[in-house]
Amino acid sequence: MRTGVAVGVGVAFVGPWRWARAQAKKPIIIGLTCDATGTFADAGQADRRGMILAIEEANARGGVLGRPIEHRSEDTESDASVAVRKAQRLIERDKIDFMVGALSSAIAAPLSELAQRSGMIYCNSNSSSDTVTNEKCQRVNFVWDANNWMFANALGPLVVKTLGKKWFFLTHDYVWGKSATAAAREVMKKVGAEEVGELMIPQGTRDFSTQLLRIRSVKPEVVMANLAGHEHMAMREQAVEFGSDKDAAWVFPQQDFPDLFAVGPKKSFGYFCTTWHYNIDAPGTKEFVDRFRKRWAGAPIEVPDNVSCNGYIATRELLRAIERAGTTKSHDVIKALEGHVIKDNFRKYPSTIREWDHLVGQMLYLARAKKPDQMKDKYDMIEMIADLSPDQASPPKQISKCKLQPFADTPVYGG
């Protein structure tokens, strides 16, 4: 994996005169806040691979506003206090112009608050809690992943119709897990399901024998497993070993591919939502996959997945917004992002950056894990069942709790 400053890739293809002109100007520096250790390490590095590819492609075209793009990376360690300290260091020591990253919603919220205090734009690439686009929304924060309301409302009707009405919850004991279960409970009321139990799963849990035995004794029809990261992987592995994957229908409302891939096809099971996969038949997907595979040959995951695709599009669209604004001044770039429609998003329908809460309204895919004998290659682990358009999948404006700060109350950063 390459590290450091990605400014030289593609020079031979744009011509030395063009690159020399860009190099003469002050670089635009992007801070990447991605987990390299901790619960979300696998997904954090997938996120980073997408971001770096977007930066390198921008540099191959001559940079942005004639300026080269550099990046500075920090391992946020799946820990909120560490993340805030390291993001502060990026701002004060490295003088970053923008910040992109976050898998954990427990990290995304404090980072967005930190960014708001300075006025610096923060692209929250991959956290899914509803709070960051509701009561904890910020004028400078843009959220590129779908959220728990979207996942729960997409899956709820399908689960009741085809899997069962008696639901048991496994809830990761932090902001994302609690938000996911709260969203599922709201949907449960709408679709006529019944809750038959819940177990809270502390972060750091690795032994799930007690929880799996509890589920077996309750005999639910459906287990709603709102777990993420290494806890999610450990639970899946032990569920297969215990035979618990056959005790009920398992639903994982939000499934990041790096976690599924780490578990492997023999221990992957259940239904879930995803925002994207590398073999979706959509304009531009094949070309994007080819570029990604060429750049990241030999990486732990050589194809783009839902996480790295979010990291790529968040970074690419930030750089495009700077170009449209004609400046790095934060207020102008925010206005260039708000309401923007993204047509080349490798999906059937465009995505829209909603101006009232900064959530990216996008498609969702309902999916299930493939059996090993159904796979065409080692990454072909997901069978798409159905898709929802952005209008079907996104929360309506009337339920939003977001109150973005006025521009007058948001500091101007950069420019």
C-alpha positions in Angstrom: 0.0 0.0 0.0 1.3 3.4 -0.9 1.6 6.0 1.8 2.5 9.6 2.1 1.7 12.3 -0.5 0.0 11.3 -3.7 1.0 14.0 -6.1 3.1 12.2 -8.8 0.8 9.6 -10.3 -0.2 10.2 -13.9 2.5 12.8 -14.6 3.6 11.1 -17.8 0.0 11.2 -19.1 -0.6 14.9 -18.6 2.7 16.3 -19.8 5.5 17.8 -17.8 4.5 21.4 -18.7 1.0 21.0 -17.2 2.3 19.3 -14.1 5.0 21.9 -13.6 2.4 24.6 -13.7 0.3 22.9 -11.1 3.4 22.2 -8.9 4.3 25.9 -8.9 1.1 26.7 -6.9 0.3 25.9 -3.3 -1.1 22.4 -2.9 -4.6 21.7 -1.6 -4.2 19.4 1.3 -6.9 16.8 2.2 -6.8 15.2 5.6 -7.9 11.5 5.6 -9.3 10.2 8.9 -9.4 6.5 8.3 -9.1 3.6 10.8 -6.0 1.4 10.2 -6.4 -0.4 13.5 -9.3 -1.2 15.8 -12.8 -2.5 15.1 -13.1 -0.9 11.7 -9.6 -1.3 10.4 -10.5 -3.4 7.3 -13.2 -1.0 6.2 -11.2 2.0 7.1 -8.4 1.0 4.7 -10.9 0.2 1.9 -12.3 3.8 2.4 -8.8 5.2 2.2 -8.1 3.3 -1.1 -11.1 5.0 -2.7 -10.0 8.4 -1.5 -6.5 8.1 -2.7 -7.6 6.9 -6.2 -9.8 10.0 -6.5 -6.9 12.3 -5.5 -4.5 10.6 -7.9 -6.9 10.9 -10.8 -7.4 14.6 -10.1 -3.7 15.1 -10.1 -3.4 13.2 -13.4 -5.7 15.8 -14.9 -3.5 18.6 -13.6 -4.9 19.1 -10.1 -7.8 21.4 -9.1 -7.7 25.1 -9.9 -4.3 24.4 -11.3 -3.1 23.3 -7.8 -1.8 19.8 -6.9 -3.7 17.8 -4.4 -1.8 16.3 -1.4 -3.2 14.1 1.4 -2.2 13.5 5.0 -3.5 10.4 6.7 -4.1 9.6 10.3 -5.2 6.3 11.9 -8.3 7.1 13.9 -8.0 3.7 15.6 -11.8 3.2 15.9 -11.7 5.5 18.9 -13.5 8.8 19.2 -11.0 10.6 21.5 -8.1 9.4 19.4 -9.8 10.6 16.3 -10.5 14.1 17.6 -6.9 14.4 18.8 -5.5 13.3 15.5 -7.9 15.4 13.4 -6.9 18.5 15.5 -3.3 17.6 14.7 -4.1 17.5 11.0 -5.7 21.0 11.3 -3.0 22.6 13.4 0.2 20.9 12.2 -0.5 19.9 8.7 -2.7 22.9 7.8 -5.2 20.7 5.9 -7.8 22.5 3.8 -10.5 19.8 3.9 -11.1 16.5 5.8 -12.6 13.2 4.6 -13.3 10.0 6.4 -14.9 8.0 9.3 -16.5 4.5 9.5 -17.7 4.7 13.1 -20.6 7.0 13.8 -19.1 7.5 17.3 -16.2 9.1 15.5 -18.1 11.0 12.7 -20.2 13.1 15.1 -17.3 14.6 17.2 -15.2 15.1 14.0 -18.1 17.0 12.4 -18.4 19.2 15.6 -14.6 19.9 15.5 -14.9 20.8 11.8 -17.9 23.1 12.4 -15.9 25.0 15.1 -13.2 25.9 12.6 -15.5 26.1 9.5 -13.6 23.4 7.6 -15.6 21.2 5.3 -15.8 17.6 6.4 -16.9 14.8 4.1 -18.2 12.0 6.3 -17.6 9.1 3.9 -19.0 6.0 5.5 -20.8 6.3 8.9 -24.5 5.4 8.9 -26.0 6.7 12.1 -29.1 8.9 11.6 -27.9 11.5 14.2 -25.2 13.1 11.9 -27.9 14.2 9.5 -30.5 15.0 12.1 -30.0 16.5 15.6 -26.2 16.5 15.2 -26.1 17.8 11.6 -23.5 20.5 10.9 -23.3 23.1 8.0 -19.8 21.9 7.1 -20.6 18.1 7.3 -21.7 16.1 4.2 -22.7 12.5 4.7 -22.0 10.1 1.8 -23.3 6.8 3.1 -27.0 5.8 3.5 -28.3 5.9 7.1 -30.1 3.6 9.4 -33.6 4.9 8.6 -32.9 4.1 4.9 -31.6 0.6 5.7 -34.5 -0.3 8.1 -37.3 1.0 5.8 -35.9 -0.8 2.8 -35.6 -4.1 4.6 -38.7 -4.1 6.9 -41.4 -5.0 4.4 -39.3 -7.7 2.7 -38.5 -9.3 6.1 -42.1 -9.4 7.3 -43.3 -10.7 3.9 -40.7 -13.5 3.4 -38.9 -14.2 6.7 -41.1 -13.7 9.7 -42.8 -11.3 12.1 -41.0 -12.2 15.4 -37.8 -10.2 15.6 -34.9 -10.5 18.1 -32.4 -7.7 18.2 -28.6 -7.8 18.6 -27.6 -4.2 19.2 -24.0 -2.9 19.1 -23.7 -0.8 22.2 -22.7 2.5 20.7 -24.4 5.3 18.7 -24.6 3.5 15.4 -26.0 0.2 16.8 -28.5 2.0 19.0 -29.6 4.2 16.1 -30.0 1.1 13.8 -32.2 -0.8 16.3 -34.3 2.4 17.0 -34.9 2.7 13.3 -35.8 -0.9 13.0 -38.3 -0.6 15.9 -40.1 2.2 14.1 -40.4 0.1 11.0 -41.5 -2.9 13.1 -44.6 -0.9 14.1 -45.4 0.0 10.5 -45.1 -3.6 9.1 -46.8 -5.4 12.0 -43.7 -7.2 13.4 -43.3 -8.1 17.1 -40.1 -7.7 19.2 -39.3 -10.9 21.2 -36.0 -9.8 22.8 -32.8 -7.8 22.6 -29.2 -8.2 23.7 -26.8 -5.3 23.9 -23.3 -6.2 22.5 -20.4 -4.1 24.1 -17.7 -3.0 21.8 -14.8 -5.4 22.0 -17.0 -8.5 22.4 -15.4 -11.6 20.8 -17.2 -14.5 22.5 -20.8 -14.8 21.4 -21.7 -18.2 22.9 -24.0 -16.8 25.6 -25.9 -14.6 23.1 -26.3 -17.4 20.6 -27.6 -19.7 23.2 -30.1 -17.1 24.3 -31.4 -16.6 20.7 -31.8 -20.4 20.4 -33.9 -20.5 23.6 -36.2 -17.6 22.5 -36.8 -19.1 19.0 -37.3 -15.9 17.0 -38.2 -16.1 13.4 -35.8 -13.2 12.6 -32.6 -12.0 14.2 -31.9 -8.3 13.4 -28.1 -8.1 13.9 -27.1 -4.5 14.2 -23.4 -5.2 14.6 -20.4 -3.8 12.7 -16.6 -4.3 12.4 -14.7 -7.0 14.2 -17.7 -7.8 16.5 -19.8 -8.5 13.4 -17.2 -10.8 12.0 -16.7 -12.7 15.2 -20.4 -13.2 15.7 -20.9 -14.5 12.1 -18.0 -17.0 12.5 -19.4 -18.4 15.8 -23.0 -18.5 14.6 -21.9 -20.9 11.8 -19.9 -23.0 14.2 -22.8 -23.2 16.6 -25.3 -23.9 13.8 -27.1 -20.7 14.9 -27.3 -19.5 11.3 -30.1 -22.1 10.9 -32.0 -21.2 14.1 -33.7 -18.2 12.5 -33.5 -15.9 9.4 -30.6 -13.5 10.0 -30.8 -9.9 8.8 -27.9 -7.5 8.9 -29.6 -4.1 8.0 -26.3 -2.5 7.0 -23.5 -4.7 5.6 -20.0 -3.4 4.6 -18.3 -5.6 2.2 -14.9 -5.6 3.9 -16.5 -7.3 6.9 -18.2 -9.9 4.8 -15.0 -10.6 2.8 -13.0 -11.0 6.0 -15.4 -13.7 7.2 -15.3 -15.6 3.9 -18.0 -17.2 1.9 -18.3 -20.4 4.0 -19.4 -18.3 7.0 -21.4 -15.6 5.3 -25.2 -15.9 5.5 -28.3 -13.8 5.8 -30.0 -10.8 4.2 -28.8 -7.2 4.2 -28.8 -3.8 2.5 -25.9 -2.3 0.6 -25.3 0.9 -1.3 -23.1 -0.6 -4.1 -21.1 -3.6 -5.3 -18.4 -3.9 -8.0 -20.5 -6.0 -10.4 -23.6 -3.8 -10.6 -24.7 -3.2 -14.2 -24.6 0.6 -14.4 -22.9 3.2 -16.5 -19.3 3.7 -15.7 -19.0 0.8 -13.3 -16.8 -1.4 -15.4 -14.3 1.4 -16.2 -14.2 2.4 -12.5 -13.5 -1.2 -11.5 -10.8 -1.6 -14.1 -9.0 1.6 -12.9 -9.4 0.6 -9.3 -8.0 -2.9 -9.9 -5.0 -1.6 -11.8 -4.2 0.9 -9.0 -4.8 -1.5 -6.1 -3.4 -4.8 -7.5 -2.2 -6.7 -4.5 -4.3 -4.9 -1.9 -6.4 -6.9 0.6 -9.5 -6.2 -1.6 -8.5 -5.4 -5.1 -12.0 -4.4 -6.3 -13.9 -1.4 -5.2 -16.7 -2.2 -2.7 -19.4 -0.1 -1.1 -16.9 1.4 1.4 -14.2 2.3 -1.1 -16.8 3.6 -3.6 -18.1 6.0 -1.0 -14.6 7.1 -0.2 -13.9 7.7 -3.9 -17.1 9.6 -4.7 -16.9 11.7 -1.6 -13.4 12.8 -2.4 -14.0 13.2 -6.1 -17.1 15.3 -5.6 -15.4 17.5 -3.0 -12.7 18.2 -5.5 -15.2 18.9 -8.2 -17.1 21.3 -5.9 -13.8 23.3 -5.3 -13.4 23.5 -9.1 -17.0 24.8 -9.5 -16.6 27.3 -6.7 -13.3 28.5 -8.1 -11.9 28.7 -4.6 -11.1 26.7 -1.5 -13.1 29.2 0.6 -15.4 26.9 2.7 -18.7 28.9 2.3 -18.4 28.9 -1.5 -17.5 25.2 -1.6 -20.4 24.3 0.7 -22.8 26.2 -1.7 -21.3 24.3 -4.6 -22.0 21.0 -2.9 -25.5 21.7 -1.6 -28.2 20.4 -4.0 -25.7 19.1 -6.5 -26.8 16.1 -8.5 -24.2 13.4 -9.1 -25.0 11.6 -12.4 -21.8 9.6 -12.9 -22.2 7.7 -9.6 -22.0 4.1 -11.1 -25.6 3.5 -10.4 -28.9 3.4 -12.3 -30.2 6.6 -10.7 -28.4 9.9 -9.9 -27.6 10.7 -6.3 -28.4 14.2 -4.8 -26.6 16.1 -2.0 -29.7 17.3 -0.1 -29.4 20.9 0.8 -31.5 20.7 4.0 -29.5 18.0 5.9 -26.4 17.2 3.6 -27.3 13.6 3.3 -26.6 12.1 -0.1 -29.9 10.7 -1.3 -29.0 7.5 -3.2 -30.1 4.1 -4.3 -30.2 1.1 -2.0 -29.9 -2.6 -2.9 -31.5 -5.5 -1.0 -29.2 -8.4 -1.1 -28.2 -11.8 0.5 -25.0 -13.7 0.9 -24.2 -16.2 -1.9 -23.2 -19.8 -1.2 -19.6 -20.7 -2.3 -20.8 -22.7 -5.3 -22.7 -19.7 -6.6 -19.7 -17.4 -6.8 -17.9 -16.6 -10.0 -14.8 -15.2 -8.3 -13.7 -14.6 -4.7 -15.4 -11.2 -4.6 -18.7 -12.4 -6.0 -20.2 -12.9 -2.5 -23.4 -10.8 -2.9 -26.7 -11.7 -4.7 -28.8 -8.6 -5.4 -32.5 -9.2 -4.9 -34.0 -5.8 -5.6 -33.2 -2.1 -5.7 -34.8 1.1 -4.5 -34.5 4.5 -6.2 -33.3 7.4 -4.2 -36.8 8.8 -3.8 -38.0 5.4 -2.4 -35.0 4.9 -0.2 -34.3 8.4 1.3 -36.0 9.9 4.4 -38.6 12.6 3.6 -37.8 16.2 4.5 -40.7 16.5 6.8 -39.3 14.0 9.3 -35.9 15.7 9.4 -34.6 17.0 12.8 -31.7 18.8 11.2 -31.2 22.5 11.7 -28.1 23.5 9.8 -26.2 26.5 11.3 -26.6 29.7 9.3 -23.6 30.7 7.2 -23.3 33.8 9.5 -22.7 31.4 12.5 -20.2 29.2 10.5 -16.6 30.4 10.4 -15.0 30.9 7.0 -12.2 28.5 6.4 -9.6 28.7 3.6 -9.8 30.7 0.4 
